[in-house]
């Protein structure tokens, strides 16, 4: 939306980054089967601008699972409003830590555990 633009009229990179963090957070919560917190953004690459009205799609995948941490890559693609083609516009790697009800790190359950 227009309120999410930078002075050049493109979508503000911080807005896109926050959407990517939300996507990574959904994956982290599912993998850790509970609460998880962002502790780092290890990489962020902005390849192309996103225009107001573009459709943005986010794709996230787990890169690595540690004892309590998860590294998750998110790629953002856009489709211009009146077009059929898409292209990648942004890529980032987010690190999350699984946390308990007191906000303390907890182990990520092994993937073979029910």
N, C-alpha and C positions, 0 to 999 in steps of 0.2 A: 504494500500500500504506500501511497505518497509519504506518509508520516515516517516510513522506514527508510528514507533515502538519505544519501550523503549530499554534500554541496554540488556534486557533479550530476545529480539526478539519478544515479544508480542505487540499487539496494545497498544499504549500509552493511559493510562486512561483519560488523558486530552482531547484527540481527541474524545473518546467515550462520555465523558461528554458534549463536545460542540455539538455533534450530538443530544444528549438528550435535551439540552437547545433549539436547533432549533425546535425539535419536540414539546416541551412544548410551545414554542413561537407561533407556528402555531395554537395550540389549544387556547391559550390566545387571539390571534388576532381574531379568529373566535368567541369566546365567548363574548369578549368585543366589537366586531364589530369595531375594529380600532387598533391603536397602543397600544402596551403593552411592558413593560420593565421588565427584570429579576431584582428582588431586593434581592433574597436570594436563596441559595440552602440549604434546611433545612435538607436533608438526602441524603447520597450517599453511596451505598453499592456495592462493587465489589465482586461478588461471584466466578467467574471463569475468566481465561484469554481468550482473543480473539486472534486468530492466523491470520497472514497475509493470505488473501484469503478466510476467513470465510465470509459467508453472515450474515449481521446484520440486524435485524428487530426491529423497535421501536414501542411501543404501549403506548399511552398517554391517561389519563383520568382525568377529573376534580374531585378533592376531596372536594373542598369547594370554594364558591364564597362569598366574603365580599362586602362591599360598593364599593371599588375600586380595591380590590385585588382578586387574584385567586390562589389557591394551586393546582398544577397539578403533578400527579404521572406519571413517565415514567419508563417503564420496557424495558430492552434491552435483546433480545434473539439472539443466534447465531446458525448457521447451518454450521458445517465444510464442506469445499468445495466439498468433494467427498462422503458425507453422506446424509442420509435422515432424521436423527433425529435432534431435536433442544433442546436447554436448555437455561434457563434464566441465563444471565451473570452479569447483573447490574440492580439496581433499584435506583431511585432518586426522590426526591420531590422538586419541584421548585415553588417559589412564584413570581408571576408577579403582576404588578400594571398597570391598564389601564391609559394611559396618553393622554392628548390633544395635539394640534398642538404646544403648548408652552412647552411641557414636564412636565406639571403639572398633578397631579392625577385627574382623572375624574371618575364618577360613572360607574360601569359596568351595562349595560342595563339589566333589569329583563328579564328572559328567556321567559316570556309570552308576551313581547312586540314585535311587528312585525318589 
